[in-house]
Amino acid sequence: LSLHSFPTLRSSDLYKFEDIIPLDVLTNYIIGAHYGLLKFYIKSNFKYSAEFMTKKMVNLTFNGIIPMMGILDE
């Protein structure tokens, strides 16, 4: 994974999604999800490789929970 793989968020984009979800709510949701996943990873004694966990965290963050579960693939 490289930083070039991620979309660039312009300041004008912030106003578009702020109409749907406030930035502070979104930020705390993402931080909580990342913290929880990292805590799980450490408590599981690093059950998965760091590369695997990084890919899953990035996919969950950018694609969302429901698409990652394959529920909408019908």
DSSP file with accessible surface (Angstrom, degrees, kcal/mol):
  #  RESIDUE AA STRUCTURE BP1 BP2  ACC     N-H-->O    O-->H-N    N-H-->O    O-->H-N    TCO  KAPPA ALPHA  PHI   PSI    X-CA   Y-CA   Z-CA
    1    1 A L              0   0  128      0, 0.0     2,-0.3     0, 0.0    54,-0.0   0.000 360.0 360.0 360.0 140.7    0.0    0.0    0.0
    2    2 A S    >   -     0   0   55      1,-0.1     3,-1.8     0, 0.0     4,-0.3  -0.911 360.0-112.3-131.5 162.2    1.2    3.5   -0.7
    3    3 A L  G >  S+     0   0  147     -2,-0.3     3,-1.3     1,-0.3    -1,-0.1   0.770 114.2  67.4 -63.6 -23.7   -0.2    6.9    0.0
    4    4 A H  G 3  S+     0   0  179      1,-0.2    -1,-0.3     4,-0.0     4,-0.1   0.672  88.4  67.7 -71.0 -14.1   -0.8    7.4   -3.7
    5    5 A S  G <  S+     0   0   77     -3,-1.8    -1,-0.2     2,-0.1    -2,-0.2   0.689  88.2  81.3 -75.5 -19.5   -3.5    4.7   -3.5
    6    6 A F  S <  S-     0   0   53     -3,-1.3     2,-0.0    -4,-0.3    56,-0.0  -0.676  85.9-111.9 -95.5 143.2   -5.7    6.8   -1.3
    7    7 A P        -     0   0   98      0, 0.0     2,-0.5     0, 0.0    -1,-0.1  -0.351  30.8-118.6 -68.1 149.0   -8.0    9.5   -2.6
    8    8 A T        -     0   0  121     -4,-0.1     2,-0.7    -2,-0.0    -4,-0.0  -0.781  21.4-142.1 -89.6 130.1   -7.2   13.1   -1.8
    9    9 A L        -     0   0  108     -2,-0.5     2,-0.2     3,-0.0     5,-0.0  -0.842  14.3-154.8 -96.4 117.3   -9.8   14.9    0.3
   10   10 A R    >>  -     0   0  143     -2,-0.7     3,-1.1     1,-0.1     4,-0.9  -0.594  26.6-115.9 -87.1 154.7  -10.2   18.6   -0.8
   11   11 A S  H >> S+     0   0   88      1,-0.3     4,-0.8    -2,-0.2     3,-0.7   0.844 116.5  60.3 -61.1 -30.4  -11.5   21.1    1.7
   12   12 A S  H 3> S+     0   0   58      1,-0.2     4,-0.8     2,-0.2     3,-0.3   0.822  98.3  59.3 -66.6 -27.0  -14.6   21.6   -0.5
   13   13 A D  H <> S+     0   0   28     -3,-1.1     4,-1.8     1,-0.2     5,-0.2   0.800  93.5  66.7 -68.8 -28.4  -15.4   17.9    0.0
   14   14 A L  H <X S+     0   0   53     -4,-0.9     4,-1.9    -3,-0.7    -1,-0.2   0.897  98.3  51.4 -60.2 -39.0  -15.6   18.4    3.7
   15   15 A Y  H  X S+     0   0  170     -4,-0.8     4,-0.8    -3,-0.3    -1,-0.2   0.846 105.4  56.7 -70.1 -30.9  -18.7   20.6    3.3
   16   16 A K  H >< S+     0   0  131     -4,-0.8     3,-0.6     1,-0.2     4,-0.3   0.943 114.2  36.0 -66.2 -47.9  -20.5   18.0    1.2
   17   17 A F  H >X S+     0   0   42     -4,-1.8     4,-3.1     1,-0.2     3,-1.3   0.774 103.9  71.0 -82.1 -19.4  -20.2   15.2    3.8
   18   18 A E  H 3< S+     0   0   76     -4,-1.9    -1,-0.2     1,-0.3    -2,-0.2   0.786  92.2  61.2 -64.1 -22.2  -20.7   17.5    6.8
   19   19 A D  T << S+     0   0  146     -4,-0.8    -1,-0.3    -3,-0.6    -2,-0.2   0.772 114.3  34.5 -70.3 -25.2  -24.3   17.8    5.5
   20   20 A I  T <4 S+     0   0  147     -3,-1.3    -2,-0.2     1,-0.3    -1,-0.1   0.859 136.1   3.7 -95.4 -46.3  -24.6   14.0    6.1
   21   21 A I  S  < S-     0   0   56     -4,-3.1    -1,-0.3     4,-0.0    -2,-0.1  -0.985  78.5-112.6-146.1 129.5  -22.4   13.4    9.2
   22   22 A P     >  -     0   0   60      0, 0.0     4,-2.4     0, 0.0     3,-0.3  -0.331  27.2-122.8 -61.5 144.0  -20.6   16.0   11.3
   23   23 A L  H  > S+     0   0   64      1,-0.2     4,-3.0     2,-0.2     5,-0.2   0.872 110.6  54.6 -57.9 -38.5  -16.8   15.8   11.1
   24   24 A D  H  > S+     0   0  107      2,-0.2     4,-2.1     1,-0.2    -1,-0.2   0.898 109.4  47.5 -67.1 -35.2  -16.4   15.2   14.8
   25   25 A V  H  > S+     0   0   73     -3,-0.3     4,-2.2     2,-0.2    -2,-0.2   0.952 114.9  45.7 -67.7 -47.3  -18.8   12.3   14.8
   26   26 A L  H  X S+     0   0   48     -4,-2.4     4,-2.5     1,-0.2     5,-0.2   0.935 112.8  50.4 -61.3 -46.1  -17.0   10.7   11.8
   27   27 A T  H  X S+     0   0   58     -4,-3.0     4,-2.7     1,-0.2     5,-0.2   0.926 111.8  47.0 -60.9 -45.6  -13.6   11.3   13.2
   28   28 A N  H  X S+     0   0  110     -4,-2.1     4,-2.4    -5,-0.2    -1,-0.2   0.866 110.6  53.0 -67.3 -34.2  -14.5    9.7   16.6
   29   29 A Y  H  X S+     0   0  137     -4,-2.2     4,-2.4     2,-0.2    -2,-0.2   0.951 112.6  44.0 -63.4 -47.9  -16.1    6.7   14.8
   30   30 A I  H  X S+     0   0   55     -4,-2.5     4,-2.7     2,-0.2     5,-0.2   0.932 114.7  48.6 -64.7 -45.0  -12.9    6.1   12.8
   31   31 A I  H  X S+     0   0   99     -4,-2.7     4,-2.9    -5,-0.2     5,-0.2   0.931 112.4  49.1 -61.6 -44.4  -10.6    6.6   15.7
   32   32 A G  H  X S+     0   0   40     -4,-2.4     4,-2.6    -5,-0.2    -1,-0.2   0.910 111.9  48.7 -62.2 -41.5  -12.7    4.2   17.9
   33   33 A A  H  X S+     0   0   49     -4,-2.4     4,-2.3     2,-0.2    -2,-0.2   0.935 114.1  45.5 -64.8 -44.3  -12.8    1.6   15.2
   34   34 A H  H  X S+     0   0   63     -4,-2.7     4,-2.6     2,-0.2     5,-0.2   0.920 113.9  49.0 -66.0 -42.3   -9.0    1.8   14.7
   35   35 A Y  H  X S+     0   0  149     -4,-2.9     4,-2.7    -5,-0.2    -2,-0.2   0.932 112.2  48.6 -62.0 -46.3   -8.3    1.7   18.4
   36   36 A G  H  X S+     0   0   36     -4,-2.6     4,-2.4    -5,-0.2    -2,-0.2   0.904 112.7  47.4 -62.1 -41.6  -10.6   -1.3   18.9
   37   37 A L  H  X S+     0   0   41     -4,-2.3     4,-2.5     2,-0.2    -1,-0.2   0.917 112.8  48.7 -68.0 -40.1   -9.0   -3.2   16.1
   38   38 A L  H  X S+     0   0   92     -4,-2.6     4,-2.4     2,-0.2    -2,-0.2   0.921 110.9  50.8 -65.1 -41.6   -5.5   -2.4   17.3
   39   39 A K  H  X S+     0   0   94     -4,-2.7     4,-2.7     1,-0.2    -2,-0.2   0.927 111.4  48.1 -61.6 -44.4   -6.5   -3.5   20.8
   40   40 A F  H  X S+     0   0   94     -4,-2.4     4,-2.1     2,-0.2    -1,-0.2   0.926 109.9  53.1 -59.2 -45.9   -7.9   -6.8   19.5
   41   41 A Y  H  <>S+     0   0   30     -4,-2.5     5,-2.3     1,-0.2     6,-0.4   0.920 112.5  43.2 -59.7 -43.5   -4.7   -7.3   17.4
   42   42 A I  H ><5S+     0   0   93     -4,-2.4     3,-1.9     1,-0.2    -1,-0.2   0.941 114.1  49.9 -68.7 -46.6   -2.4   -6.9   20.4
   43   43 A K  H 3<5S+     0   0  164     -4,-2.7    -1,-0.2     1,-0.3    -2,-0.2   0.790 105.0  58.5 -64.5 -27.1   -4.6   -9.0   22.7
   44   44 A S  T 3<5S-     0   0   35     -4,-2.1    -1,-0.3    -5,-0.2    -2,-0.2   0.370 118.3-113.8 -82.6   8.2   -4.8  -11.8   20.1
   45   45 A N  T < 5S-     0   0  133     -3,-1.9    -3,-0.2     1,-0.2    -2,-0.1   0.896  70.1 -56.8  59.2  41.1   -1.0  -11.9   20.3
   46   46 A F  S   <S+     0   0  113     -5,-2.3    -1,-0.2    -6,-0.2    -4,-0.1   0.923  75.2 177.9  58.7  51.3   -0.7  -10.6   16.8
   47   47 A K        +     0   0  137     -6,-0.4     2,-0.3     2,-0.1    -1,-0.1   0.789  64.6  40.9 -54.9 -34.5   -2.8  -13.5   15.4
   48   48 A Y  S    S-     0   0   86     -7,-0.1    -4,-0.0     1,-0.1     2,-0.0  -0.780  98.7 -92.0-114.3 161.8   -2.5  -12.1   11.8
   49   49 A S     >  -     0   0   69     -2,-0.3     4,-2.4     1,-0.1     5,-0.2  -0.299  33.0-118.0 -69.1 156.4    0.4  -10.5   10.0
   50   50 A A  H  > S+     0   0   61      1,-0.2     4,-2.5     2,-0.2     5,-0.2   0.887 116.4  53.6 -61.9 -38.4    0.8   -6.7   10.1
   51   51 A E  H  > S+     0   0  133      2,-0.2     4,-2.4     1,-0.2    -1,-0.2   0.925 108.7  48.9 -63.3 -43.8    0.4   -6.5    6.4
   52   52 A F  H  > S+     0   0   81      1,-0.2     4,-2.4     2,-0.2    -2,-0.2   0.940 113.0  46.8 -59.7 -49.2   -2.9   -8.5    6.6
   53   53 A M  H  X S+     0   0   17     -4,-2.4     4,-2.7     1,-0.2     5,-0.2   0.891 111.1  52.2 -63.4 -39.3   -4.2   -6.2    9.4
   54   54 A T  H  X S+     0   0   72     -4,-2.5     4,-2.6    -5,-0.2     5,-0.2   0.941 110.5  47.6 -62.0 -46.5   -3.2   -3.1    7.5
   55   55 A K  H  X S+     0   0   94     -4,-2.4     4,-2.6     1,-0.2    -2,-0.2   0.910 113.6  47.4 -61.9 -42.9   -5.0   -4.1    4.4
   56   56 A K  H  X S+     0   0   79     -4,-2.4     4,-2.7     2,-0.2     5,-0.2   0.910 112.2  49.2 -66.8 -41.0   -8.2   -5.0    6.3
   57   57 A M  H  X S+     0   0   45     -4,-2.7     4,-2.4     2,-0.2    -2,-0.2   0.934 113.3  46.7 -64.5 -42.9   -8.2   -1.8    8.3
   58   58 A V  H  X S+     0   0   29     -4,-2.6     4,-2.9    -5,-0.2     5,-0.3   0.934 113.4  49.1 -64.4 -44.9   -7.7    0.3    5.1
   59   59 A N  H  X>S+     0   0   56     -4,-2.6     4,-2.7    -5,-0.2     5,-0.6   0.916 112.7  47.3 -61.8 -43.3  -10.5   -1.7    3.3
   60   60 A L  H  X5S+     0   0   65     -4,-2.7     4,-1.4     3,-0.2    -1,-0.2   0.912 114.3  47.7 -63.4 -41.2  -12.8   -1.3    6.2
   61   61 A T  H  <5S+     0   0   58     -4,-2.4    -2,-0.2    -5,-0.2    -1,-0.2   0.936 123.3  30.5 -67.0 -45.1  -12.1    2.4    6.5
   62   62 A F  H  <5S+     0   0  106     -4,-2.9    -2,-0.2    -5,-0.2    -3,-0.2   0.797 131.6  31.1 -89.0 -27.5  -12.4    3.2    2.8
   63   63 A N  H  <5S-     0   0   89     -4,-2.7    -3,-0.2    -5,-0.3    -2,-0.2   0.673 102.4-129.3-105.0 -23.9  -15.1    0.6    1.7
   64   64 A G     X< -     0   0   25     -4,-1.4     4,-1.3    -5,-0.6    -1,-0.1  -0.030  24.0 -79.1  94.4 165.2  -17.2    0.2    4.8
   65   65 A I  H  > S+     0   0   82      2,-0.2     4,-1.4     1,-0.2    -1,-0.1   0.932 119.9  51.3 -70.5 -50.4  -18.4   -2.7    6.9
   66   66 A I  H >>>S+     0   0   77      1,-0.2     5,-1.3     2,-0.2     4,-0.6   0.940 110.8  46.7 -61.8 -49.2  -21.3   -3.9    4.8
   67   67 A P  H >45S+     0   0   60      0, 0.0     3,-1.1     0, 0.0    -1,-0.2   0.896 109.6  55.6 -60.4 -35.5  -19.4   -4.1    1.5
   68   68 A M  H 3<5S+     0   0   66     -4,-1.3    -2,-0.2     1,-0.3    -3,-0.1   0.802 104.6  53.7 -66.4 -27.4  -16.6   -6.0    3.2
   69   69 A M  H <<5S-     0   0  123     -4,-1.4    -1,-0.3    -3,-0.6    -3,-0.1   0.588 109.7-126.0 -81.4 -11.6  -19.1   -8.5    4.5
   70   70 A G  T X<5 +     0   0   30     -3,-1.1     3,-1.0    -4,-0.6    -2,-0.1   0.640  69.3 132.0  77.8  13.8  -20.3   -9.1    0.9
   71   71 A I  T 3 <S+     0   0   80     -5,-1.3     3,-0.3     1,-0.2    -5,-0.1   0.870  71.5  47.1 -67.6 -34.3  -23.9   -8.5    1.8
   72   72 A L  T 3  S+     0   0  122     -6,-0.4    -1,-0.2     1,-0.2    -6,-0.0   0.346  83.7  97.1 -91.5   9.7  -24.5   -6.1   -1.1
   73   73 A D    <         0   0  129     -3,-1.0    -1,-0.2    -6,-0.1    -2,-0.1   0.127 360.0 360.0 -85.7  23.4  -22.9   -8.4   -3.7
   74   74 A E              0   0  215     -3,-0.3    -3,-0.0     0, 0.0    -4,-0.0  -0.471 360.0 360.0 -85.2 360.0  -26.3   -9.8   -4.8
